Structures are given as structure tokens and as C-alpha cells.
Amino acid sequence: MQQYKMKATLTFNLPDDQYEYEYTLNAARYKDALSDIMELMRQKDKWNDYDESAAKAFYELYDEMAKIVEGLEL
């Protein structure tokens, strides 16, 4: 089976596209940070000793974050 190499080139018109350029450059960092946050929340959940109201708030927050990242490969 032959494998094809693909290449993509992004072009930005600087300084007009500076925001988009910096956002694109940092996309991997954003993804890594989000993955770290989700893992931290999983670990906190694993060892939780929260009272009932704190546990409820934690689970609601975690569920909302899980919905946001659904479909992303973290």
C-alpha cells in the first residue's frame, strides 16, 4: 500500500492577520492545556472527598467541559 505525504501551507497577511496568526501558532498549546485540565479534573474526581454541594458543582462543571471538548482528540 502506497502512503501519500501531504503538505498544508497557511498564509497570513501580517500585520492585518496578526491575531489569527498567533492563535494558529498557539493552537497546540491550547489543546495541551485543555487536555491537562481535563486530566486534572479526572484525577480530582478519582480521589474526591467533597461534601455534597461541592461534589454536585464539580460534576456539573466536569460534564459541561466534557460537552465542550466532545469530539476533540485530547
C-alpha positions as semicolon CSV with decimal commas, in nm:
position;residue;x (nm);y (nm);z (nm)
1;M;0,000;0,000;0,000
2;Q;0,142;0,334;-0,102
3;Q;0,133;0,615;0,152
4;Y;0,098;0,970;0,037
5;K;0,262;1,261;0,211
6;M;0,050;1,569;0,238
7;K;0,153;1,925;0,298
8;A;-0,051;2,226;0,401
9;T;0,052;2,587;0,384
10;L;-0,119;2,862;0,577
11;T;-0,077;3,216;0,458
12;F;-0,135;3,520;0,675
13;N;-0,129;3,884;0,573
14;L;0,062;4,045;0,857
15;P;0,005;4,268;1,041
16;D;-0,365;4,254;0,943
17;D;-0,396;3,885;1,035
18;Q;-0,173;3,902;1,345
19;Y;-0,444;3,773;1,582
20;E;-0,524;3,472;1,361
21;Y;-0,154;3,404;1,310
22;E;-0,078;3,397;1,683
23;Y;-0,390;3,192;1,755
24;T;-0,282;2,933;1,497
25;L;0,073;2,923;1,632
26;N;-0,059;2,855;1,982
27;A;-0,329;2,602;1,889
28;A;-0,124;2,302;2,004
29;R;-0,054;2,472;2,337
30;Y;-0,426;2,541;2,384
31;K;-0,506;2,178;2,310
32;D;-0,238;2,053;2,551
33;A;-0,359;2,288;2,824
34;L;-0,718;2,174;2,780
35;S;-0,609;1,810;2,790
36;D;-0,413;1,878;3,111
37;I;-0,716;2,048;3,269
38;M;-0,945;1,757;3,182
39;E;-0,692;1,508;3,321
40;L;-0,656;1,711;3,640
41;M;-1,033;1,708;3,681
42;R;-1,042;1,330;3,629
43;Q;-0,774;1,286;3,895
44;K;-0,955;1,516;4,139
45;D;-1,273;1,318;4,079
46;K;-1,094;0,988;4,137
47;W;-0,979;1,091;4,484
48;N;-1,265;1,324;4,573
49;D;-1,370;1,376;4,930
50;Y;-1,602;1,666;4,860
51;D;-1,911;1,748;5,056
52;E;-2,239;1,701;4,868
53;S;-2,274;2,055;4,733
54;A;-1,908;2,075;4,622
55;A;-1,935;1,735;4,453
56;K;-2,250;1,844;4,269
57;A;-2,082;2,163;4,145
58;F;-1,771;1,967;4,043
59;Y;-1,968;1,711;3,843
60;E;-2,174;1,980;3,672
61;L;-1,859;2,166;3,571
62;Y;-1,693;1,848;3,451
63;D;-1,998;1,748;3,248
64;E;-2,012;2,092;3,084
65;M;-1,642;2,079;2,998
66;A;-1,682;1,726;2,859
67;K;-1,957;1,853;2,628
68;I;-1,733;2,136;2,507
69;V;-1,444;1,903;2,420
70;E;-1,661;1,623;2,282
71;G;-1,520;1,507;1,950
72;L;-1,176;1,658;2,006
73;E;-0,882;1,423;2,030
74;L;-0,725;1,525;2,358
